[in-house]
Amino acid sequence: MSRAFCIPGIIFLFCAFVLLFIVSVSLPYLTAMDITRVNFNSFGGNVAGTGATSQLRFGIWAFCSELTNGNSVCAKTGHAYALTVNSGSTAVTIGSSWTRGLAVHPVATGVTFIALLLSFSTHVTVTLLSSLVSFLAALITLIAFAIDIALFAYVKHKMRGIDQSTKTGPGFWLTFVAFILLLLASCTVCFGRRRDRMSGATSYPMAQQPGARPGLMGRFRRNRNVV
């Protein structure tokens, strides 16, 4: 592949892989990489198993609570967790069906890593495969981002009866940026392969078939020579 396209494609894939890897680690290991966060206002919230909470963060593997006393507590839940938030007489439950799909992020990270390894090859077939895998990684990342949107919308809807404000977390936007980078990477790799094919093509002049009748210009030249 032409270096003008190869190097940017590798850079895009590497940046997308790093972003998706950070998001995939998520809570409880990286407490800042949440998908959705809820800030409780005047009355605060009480998350079952943690206590009085001023902020609630939803990650891929767990949720974390910023307590009103300044401490931070992360639940040891794992994949497909559920939680209940109490505020006064209102109780809100976020079921595991809304957090189970967050595990798509690590899948997108793995596929992106495979595309990154393939992008280092200069073989035509491997280059085409790298472009296809990049498109696949972009598709899976888009699905992960759609799951993030669904979780954010559902949490915001369920928390509407509580004095709070629901916002998107850093992991939400890093997933979106990774999706854009994967689209750029897949298009860059594809264009690079097409440029290589076009540069290797050779144009040949069209030969006149034996016994074919000369055209109008040929007759004109013959008559001119006779005169």
C-alpha positions as CSV (number, residue, x, y, z in Angstrom):
1,M,0.0,0.0,0.0
2,S,1.2,3.6,-0.7
3,R,2.8,5.1,2.4
4,A,0.7,8.2,1.9
5,F,-2.3,6.1,2.8
6,C,-0.7,3.4,4.9
7,I,0.7,5.5,7.7
8,P,-2.5,7.5,8.4
9,G,-4.5,4.3,8.3
10,I,-2.3,2.7,11.0
11,I,-2.4,5.9,13.1
12,F,-6.2,6.0,13.0
13,L,-6.4,2.3,13.9
14,F,-3.9,2.7,16.7
15,C,-5.8,5.7,18.2
16,A,-9.1,3.9,18.0
17,F,-7.7,0.8,19.7
18,V,-6.3,2.9,22.5
19,L,-9.5,4.7,23.1
20,L,-11.6,1.5,23.0
21,F,-9.2,-0.2,25.3
22,I,-9.5,2.6,27.9
23,V,-13.3,2.5,27.7
24,S,-13.3,-1.3,27.9
25,V,-11.3,-1.3,31.2
26,S,-13.9,1.2,32.6
27,L,-15.3,1.0,36.1
28,P,-14.4,-0.1,38.7
29,Y,-10.7,0.0,37.5
30,L,-10.9,3.4,35.8
31,T,-13.5,5.4,37.7
32,A,-13.4,8.3,35.3
33,M,-14.4,6.2,32.3
34,D,-18.1,5.9,32.9
35,I,-20.8,5.8,30.2
36,T,-23.5,7.7,32.1
37,R,-23.5,9.6,35.3
38,V,-26.2,11.0,37.6
39,N,-25.7,14.0,39.8
40,F,-28.2,14.2,42.7
41,N,-29.1,17.6,43.8
42,S,-30.8,18.7,47.0
43,F,-32.1,15.4,48.6
44,G,-29.4,13.1,47.1
45,G,-29.9,9.5,46.5
46,N,-29.4,6.2,48.3
47,V,-28.0,3.4,46.3
48,A,-28.6,0.0,47.8
49,G,-25.4,-1.4,49.2
50,T,-23.5,1.9,49.1
51,G,-25.3,4.6,51.1
52,A,-26.2,8.3,50.6
53,T,-24.9,9.2,47.2
54,S,-24.2,12.6,45.5
55,Q,-23.2,11.1,42.2
56,L,-23.8,7.7,40.5
57,R,-21.6,6.5,37.6
58,F,-22.5,3.7,35.2
59,G,-19.5,1.7,33.8
60,I,-19.2,-1.4,31.7
61,W,-18.4,-3.8,34.5
62,A,-19.8,-2.0,37.6
63,F,-21.3,1.2,39.0
64,C,-19.6,3.6,41.4
65,S,-21.1,6.0,43.9
66,E,-19.7,9.3,45.1
67,L,-20.9,9.4,48.7
68,T,-22.0,12.6,50.4
69,N,-19.2,12.2,52.9
70,G,-16.6,12.5,50.1
71,N,-15.8,8.8,49.8
72,S,-16.1,6.7,46.6
73,V,-17.5,3.2,46.5
74,C,-17.6,0.9,43.5
75,A,-19.8,-2.2,43.6
76,K,-18.2,-5.6,42.8
77,T,-20.8,-6.7,40.3
78,G,-19.3,-7.6,37.0
79,H,-21.0,-8.1,33.7
80,A,-24.8,-7.3,33.5
81,Y,-25.2,-5.6,36.8
82,A,-28.4,-4.1,38.3
83,L,-29.0,-1.5,41.0
84,T,-31.8,0.3,42.8
85,V,-31.7,4.0,43.7
86,N,-34.0,5.3,46.5
87,S,-34.7,9.0,47.0
88,G,-37.4,9.9,49.5
89,S,-40.4,7.8,48.6
90,T,-39.2,7.1,45.0
91,A,-37.4,3.9,44.1
92,V,-35.7,3.5,40.7
93,T,-34.4,0.1,39.5
94,I,-32.0,-0.2,36.5
95,G,-32.2,-3.8,35.4
96,S,-29.3,-5.9,34.1
97,S,-30.8,-6.0,30.6
98,W,-29.8,-2.4,30.1
99,T,-26.1,-3.0,31.1
100,R,-25.6,-6.4,29.6
101,G,-24.9,-5.0,26.1
102,L,-22.1,-2.8,27.4
103,A,-19.8,-5.9,27.0
104,V,-19.8,-5.2,23.2
105,H,-17.0,-2.6,23.9
106,P,-14.3,-5.2,24.5
107,V,-15.4,-7.1,21.4
108,A,-14.9,-3.9,19.3
109,T,-11.5,-3.5,21.0
110,G,-10.4,-7.0,20.0
111,V,-11.6,-6.6,16.4
112,T,-9.8,-3.2,16.1
113,F,-6.6,-4.8,17.4
114,I,-6.8,-7.5,14.7
115,A,-7.4,-4.8,12.0
116,L,-4.3,-2.9,13.4
117,L,-2.1,-6.0,13.0
118,L,-3.3,-6.6,9.5
119,S,-2.7,-3.0,8.5
120,F,1.1,-3.5,8.8
121,S,1.2,-5.9,5.9
122,T,1.9,-4.8,2.3
123,H,0.3,-7.8,0.7
124,V,-2.7,-7.0,-1.5
125,T,-4.9,-9.7,0.0
126,V,-4.0,-8.9,3.6
127,T,-4.6,-5.2,2.9
128,L,-8.1,-5.9,1.6
129,L,-8.7,-8.1,4.7
130,S,-7.5,-5.2,6.9
131,S,-10.0,-2.9,5.2
132,L,-12.9,-5.3,5.7
133,V,-11.9,-5.9,9.4
134,S,-11.7,-2.2,9.9
135,F,-15.3,-1.8,8.6
136,L,-16.4,-4.6,10.9
137,A,-14.8,-3.0,13.9
138,A,-16.5,0.3,13.0
139,L,-19.8,-1.5,12.8
140,I,-19.4,-3.2,16.1
141,T,-18.3,0.1,17.7
142,L,-21.4,1.7,16.2
143,I,-23.5,-1.0,17.9
144,A,-21.7,-0.3,21.2
145,F,-22.3,3.4,20.9
146,A,-26.0,2.7,20.2
147,I,-26.1,0.7,23.4
148,D,-24.5,3.6,25.3
149,I,-27.2,6.0,23.9
150,A,-30.0,3.5,24.9
151,L,-28.5,3.3,28.5
152,F,-28.3,7.0,28.8
153,A,-31.8,7.6,27.5
154,Y,-33.2,4.9,29.8
155,V,-31.5,6.2,32.9
156,K,-32.5,9.7,32.2
157,H,-36.1,8.6,31.7
158,K,-36.2,6.5,34.9
159,M,-34.5,9.2,37.0
160,R,-37.0,11.9,36.0
161,G,-38.9,11.7,39.3
162,I,-35.8,12.4,41.3
163,D,-34.1,15.7,41.8
164,Q,-31.0,15.0,39.7
165,S,-29.3,15.7,36.4
166,T,-28.2,12.9,34.1
167,K,-25.3,13.4,31.7
168,T,-23.1,11.4,29.4
169,G,-19.7,10.3,30.8
170,P,-16.2,10.4,29.1
171,G,-16.6,6.8,28.0
172,F,-19.6,7.7,26.0
173,W,-17.7,10.2,23.9
174,L,-14.5,8.2,23.6
175,T,-16.6,5.4,21.9
176,F,-18.0,7.9,19.4
177,V,-14.5,9.3,18.6
178,A,-13.3,5.7,18.1
179,F,-16.1,5.0,15.7
180,I,-15.1,8.1,13.6
181,L,-11.5,7.0,13.6
182,L,-12.4,3.5,12.5
183,L,-14.4,4.8,9.6
184,L,-11.5,7.0,8.5
185,A,-9.1,4.1,8.9
186,S,-11.2,1.7,6.8
187,C,-11.7,4.3,4.0
188,T,-7.9,5.1,4.1
189,V,-6.9,1.5,3.7
190,C,-9.4,0.9,1.0
191,F,-8.3,4.0,-1.0
192,G,-4.7,3.0,-0.6
193,R,-5.3,-0.4,-2.1
194,R,-7.2,1.2,-5.0
195,R,-4.4,3.6,-5.7
196,D,-1.9,0.7,-5.8
197,R,-4.1,-1.1,-8.3
198,M,-4.5,2.0,-10.5
199,S,-0.7,2.8,-10.4
200,G,0.1,-0.8,-11.5
201,A,-2.3,-0.7,-14.5
202,T,-0.7,-0.1,-18.0
203,S,-2.6,1.3,-20.9
204,Y,-1.9,-0.2,-24.4
205,P,-2.7,1.5,-27.7
206,M,-5.5,-0.1,-29.7
207,A,-4.0,-2.0,-32.6
208,Q,-5.8,-2.1,-35.9
209,Q,-7.1,-5.4,-36.9
210,P,-5.6,-7.1,-40.0
211,G,-7.8,-6.5,-43.0
212,A,-9.8,-3.7,-41.4
213,R,-10.8,-0.9,-43.7
214,P,-9.1,2.4,-43.0
215,G,-11.1,5.3,-41.6
216,L,-11.9,8.6,-43.1
217,M,-8.6,10.2,-42.2
218,G,-6.7,7.2,-43.6
219,R,-8.5,7.6,-47.0
220,F,-7.8,11.3,-47.0
221,R,-4.1,10.8,-46.4
222,R,-3.9,8.1,-49.2
223,N,-5.7,10.4,-51.7
224,R,-3.3,13.2,-50.8
225,N,-0.3,11.1,-51.4
226,V,-1.6,10.0,-54.8
227,V,-2.0,13.6,-55.9
